[in-house]
Amino acid sequence: MKNKTKKNKLVILFIVLDVMACIFLFCTYGPISYFRDLLITTAMTTKSHHYLARTLYSDNLINKVLSQNYTQEVNENTNIGDIDLDSIVETDKYESEYEKQILEHDKDQVYKIIELEGTGYKGFMAVVYDPSKIELVTSKYLSNRGQMLKEMSIEYDSLVSINAGGFADGGGTGNGGTPTGTVIKDSKIVYQGVDTGWGGGLAGFTKDNILVLTKESATKAIASGLEDAVEFGPFLIVNGKRSITKGNGGWGVAPRTALAQRKDGIVLFIVIDGRQPGYSVGISMAGLTDLLVQYKAYNAVNLDGGASSSIVEKGITISKPCAYSSTGERWIPNAWIVK
């Protein structure tokens, strides 16, 4: 009887494994390209997991999929004059639920946190009503290693913080100490990193608290008034014009961080959790752009995502980052904070 029960269990196990194998093969090689495209674009835009795509597919197929899923940026720099920091109007009539979420706040409120949820993802958005309270901070160990966002948040006594620029991460073992791209702090170039090759450009705030997205050189941007900035991308919305996202946008589905400003000057910090099936898988670049448009972002940039994505409120990590540390966070080179 025992042998028969054991045999039945083995049969069930093999059936389950066969079904799982069939599902895997159908998703990766079947007639529906969505799953294949998702796997390839997700793997190929990470810093250390290209092998996940290359193990299953040829370089020709990978290149074909990437050519059919991409983000084409708006070829413009921010028009500073379009942003009116004094145009927020008190009202009890809202044109949409999204506008109500943004505009319904106390007069002296510096920021509010809104929970975000959509198909396959969960996250948070900090709505910052006073952009003069925003600044860029860098790891005190820059060039040596980064710091965790929570650590920087406590150190600078910030109300809310998000991760900012990227960093060299060879083999997925980077320690956050070597930023990719240029970093500008207090109108000075504090780090001249290598080009990310991921689109975008300099993204940061002027002395007049306007979010600027520009392809100009750091020197020219500083001369034009840029005070704090990181170099990253892609730019998702410039001067109210959204980038063209073909397919899923070319970056797969992953945790994301985005920085945006509305035409009325309100700034949006968005962090989407991911890589946690059952809780939140993440969001595509196209989906992130759609989300930003819903909340009337006028200029918006994608910041470093993946395991770096995190948001901290008053020293407490409210998102669920997906790194392998005990807290889920990674060491990062810099962060945007609200004081």
C-alpha positions in Angstrom: 0.0 0.0 0.0 2.8 2.3 0.9 4.7 1.6 -2.3 1.5 2.3 -4.3 1.0 5.6 -2.5 4.6 6.6 -3.1 4.3 5.6 -6.8 1.1 7.8 -7.1 2.9 10.8 -5.6 5.8 10.4 -8.1 3.3 10.2 -11.0 1.6 13.4 -9.8 5.0 15.1 -9.4 6.1 14.1 -12.9 2.7 15.3 -14.3 3.2 18.7 -12.6 6.7 19.0 -13.8 5.6 18.1 -17.4 2.8 20.8 -17.2 5.3 23.4 -16.0 7.8 22.5 -18.7 5.0 22.7 -21.3 4.0 26.1 -20.0 7.6 27.3 -20.0 8.2 26.1 -23.6 4.9 27.7 -24.7 5.7 31.0 -23.2 9.3 31.2 -24.4 8.9 29.6 -27.9 5.1 29.6 -28.6 3.1 31.7 -31.1 2.4 34.4 -28.6 5.4 36.8 -28.6 4.4 38.8 -25.5 6.2 36.5 -23.0 9.3 36.1 -25.2 9.6 39.8 -25.8 9.1 40.5 -22.1 11.8 38.1 -21.1 14.3 39.4 -23.7 13.7 43.1 -23.0 13.8 42.6 -19.3 17.0 40.6 -19.3 18.9 42.7 -21.8 18.3 46.0 -20.0 19.6 44.7 -16.6 23.2 45.2 -15.8 24.1 41.6 -15.2 21.4 39.2 -16.4 21.8 39.1 -20.2 22.5 35.4 -19.9 18.8 34.8 -19.2 18.0 35.8 -22.7 21.1 34.5 -24.4 20.7 31.0 -22.9 17.3 30.7 -24.7 17.6 32.8 -27.8 20.0 33.6 -30.6 21.6 37.0 -30.9 19.7 37.6 -34.2 16.3 37.0 -32.4 17.3 39.1 -29.4 18.3 42.0 -31.7 15.1 41.6 -33.7 13.0 41.8 -30.5 14.9 44.8 -29.2 14.3 46.6 -32.5 10.6 46.1 -32.1 10.4 47.2 -28.5 12.0 50.6 -27.7 11.5 54.1 -26.3 12.1 57.0 -28.8 12.7 60.2 -26.8 11.3 63.6 -27.6 14.2 65.5 -29.1 13.8 68.6 -27.0 15.2 70.2 -23.9 12.8 71.5 -21.1 11.2 74.9 -21.8 11.6 76.4 -18.4 9.1 79.2 -19.1 6.3 76.6 -19.4 6.4 75.8 -15.6 4.4 78.2 -13.4 5.2 77.5 -9.7 2.4 79.8 -8.6 -0.4 78.3 -10.7 -1.7 75.8 -8.1 -5.4 76.7 -7.6 -7.5 75.7 -4.6 -10.7 74.0 -5.7 -13.2 71.4 -4.7 -13.9 70.4 -8.3 -11.6 68.1 -10.0 -11.5 66.9 -13.6 -10.5 63.4 -12.7 -9.7 61.1 -9.7 -6.0 61.5 -10.4 -6.3 65.3 -10.1 -8.2 65.0 -6.9 -5.4 62.7 -5.5 -2.8 65.3 -6.4 -4.5 68.6 -5.6 -6.5 67.7 -2.4 -4.1 68.7 0.4 -3.7 71.0 3.3 -2.4 74.5 2.5 0.9 74.2 4.3 1.5 70.5 3.4 4.9 70.0 1.9 4.2 66.5 0.5 1.8 63.6 0.6 2.2 59.9 -0.2 -0.2 58.1 -2.6 -0.3 54.3 -2.9 -0.2 53.1 -6.5 -1.6 49.9 -7.9 -2.2 48.6 -11.3 -2.1 45.3 -13.3 0.9 43.4 -11.9 2.4 46.2 -9.9 2.2 48.2 -6.6 4.1 51.3 -5.6 4.1 54.7 -4.1 4.1 58.3 -5.3 5.3 61.2 -3.2 3.6 64.4 -4.3 5.8 67.4 -3.4 4.1 70.7 -3.3 7.1 72.8 -2.6 10.0 72.0 -5.0 12.3 74.3 -3.1 12.5 71.6 -0.5 14.1 69.1 -2.9 17.8 68.5 -3.2 20.3 65.9 -4.4 22.5 64.2 -1.9 25.4 61.9 -2.5 27.0 59.1 -0.6 29.6 60.4 1.8 31.8 57.6 0.6 31.5 58.5 -3.1 34.2 56.9 -5.3 34.6 54.2 -2.6 31.1 52.9 -2.0 27.5 54.1 -1.9 25.1 54.2 1.0 21.6 52.7 1.4 18.8 55.1 0.8 17.4 54.7 4.4 20.9 55.5 5.8 21.1 58.7 3.7 17.5 59.7 4.6 18.2 59.5 8.3 21.6 61.2 7.9 20.0 64.2 6.1 16.8 64.1 8.2 14.7 64.1 5.1 10.9 63.8 4.9 10.9 61.6 1.9 13.7 60.2 -0.4 14.1 58.2 -3.6 17.1 56.7 -5.3 18.5 58.8 -8.2 21.3 58.0 -10.7 22.9 54.7 -11.7 26.2 53.2 -10.9 28.8 50.8 -12.3 27.5 47.3 -11.5 29.7 44.7 -13.2 28.4 41.2 -12.6 25.7 42.6 -10.3 28.2 43.2 -7.6 28.6 47.0 -7.8 28.7 48.8 -4.4 27.2 52.1 -5.5 30.5 54.0 -5.3 31.0 54.6 -9.1 28.2 56.6 -10.6 27.3 56.3 -14.3 27.0 59.6 -16.0 27.6 63.1 -14.6 26.5 64.2 -11.2 26.0 67.9 -10.4 25.7 69.2 -6.9 25.4 72.9 -5.9 26.2 73.9 -9.5 29.4 72.0 -9.5 30.4 68.7 -11.2 31.1 66.4 -8.4 31.5 63.3 -10.5 32.2 62.8 -14.2 31.0 59.3 -14.9 30.9 57.3 -18.1 28.0 57.7 -20.6 25.2 55.3 -19.6 24.3 54.6 -23.2 20.6 54.3 -22.1 19.3 57.6 -23.5 18.2 60.5 -21.4 20.7 63.1 -20.3 21.0 65.5 -17.4 17.9 65.6 -15.2 17.7 67.9 -12.2 16.6 71.2 -10.7 17.5 74.8 -11.4 18.1 77.4 -8.7 14.5 78.4 -9.4 13.2 74.9 -8.6 12.3 73.9 -12.2 13.0 70.3 -13.2 15.1 70.4 -16.4 15.7 67.6 -18.8 18.5 68.4 -21.2 21.0 66.9 -23.6 23.4 69.9 -23.1 26.9 69.4 -21.6 27.2 69.7 -17.9 29.1 72.9 -18.2 26.5 74.6 -20.4 23.7 73.3 -18.2 25.2 74.8 -15.1 25.8 78.1 -16.9 22.0 78.0 -17.7 21.1 77.6 -14.1 21.1 73.9 -13.4 22.0 73.4 -9.7 21.5 69.7 -8.8 21.3 66.9 -11.4 22.1 63.3 -12.3 22.6 61.8 -15.8 20.1 59.1 -16.6 17.2 58.1 -18.8 15.3 57.7 -20.9 13.4 60.9 -20.8 9.7 59.9 -20.8 8.0 63.2 -21.2 9.5 66.5 -22.3 7.4 69.7 -22.5 4.2 67.8 -22.2 5.1 65.5 -25.1 5.5 61.8 -24.3 8.2 59.7 -25.7 7.2 57.1 -28.3 7.1 53.7 -26.8 7.1 50.9 -29.3 5.9 47.5 -27.9 6.6 47.4 -24.2 9.1 50.3 -24.5 12.2 48.1 -24.7 12.9 47.7 -21.0 10.7 44.8 -20.1 8.9 44.8 -16.7 10.9 45.7 -13.6 11.0 47.9 -10.5 11.1 51.5 -11.6 11.9 55.0 -10.1 10.8 58.1 -11.9 11.1 61.9 -11.3 8.6 64.3 -12.8 7.2 67.8 -12.5 3.8 69.0 -13.5 3.1 72.3 -15.3 1.9 73.8 -12.0 5.3 73.0 -10.5 4.2 70.1 -8.3 6.9 67.4 -8.3 6.2 63.6 -8.4 8.5 61.0 -7.0 7.4 57.6 -8.2 8.7 54.2 -7.1 7.2 50.9 -8.4 8.1 47.7 -6.6 8.9 44.6 -8.7 10.5 41.1 -9.1 8.2 39.8 -6.3 5.5 37.6 -7.9 2.3 37.6 -5.8 3.0 41.1 -4.6 4.4 43.2 -7.5 6.1 42.1 -10.7 7.0 45.7 -11.9 6.0 48.0 -14.7 7.0 48.4 -18.3 8.5 51.7 -19.6 5.3 52.2 -21.6 3.2 51.6 -18.5 5.3 54.0 -16.4 4.8 56.7 -19.1 1.0 56.1 -19.1 1.0 56.5 -15.3 2.9 59.8 -15.5 0.5 61.1 -18.1 -2.5 60.2 -15.9 -1.0 62.5 -13.2 -0.3 65.2 -15.7 3.5 65.1 -15.6 4.9 67.8 -18.0 8.5 66.7 -17.7 9.5 63.2 -16.6 12.6 61.0 -16.5 13.2 57.4 -15.7 15.8 57.0 -12.9 17.8 53.9 -11.9 15.4 51.0 -11.4 15.7 47.3 -10.5 17.0 46.5 -7.1 18.0 50.1 -6.6 14.3 51.4 -6.6 13.3 52.5 -3.2 11.3 55.2 -1.4 11.9 56.2 2.3 9.5 58.3 4.4 10.9 59.9 7.6 13.6 57.2 7.9 11.3 54.2 7.2 11.4 52.3 3.9 7.8 52.2 2.8 8.4 50.4 -0.5 9.6 46.8 -0.8 13.0 46.8 -2.6 14.2 43.5 -4.1 17.9 43.4 -3.4 19.5 40.5 -1.5 20.3 42.5 1.6 18.3 42.0 4.9 16.4 45.2 4.1 16.1 44.6 0.4 18.1 47.8 -0.4 21.3 48.3 -2.3 24.1 50.8 -1.8 23.5 53.7 -4.2 25.5 56.7 -5.1 22.9 59.5 -4.7 19.3 60.3 -3.9 16.7 62.9 -4.3 15.3 64.1 -0.9 12.7 66.4 0.4 13.9 68.4 3.5 
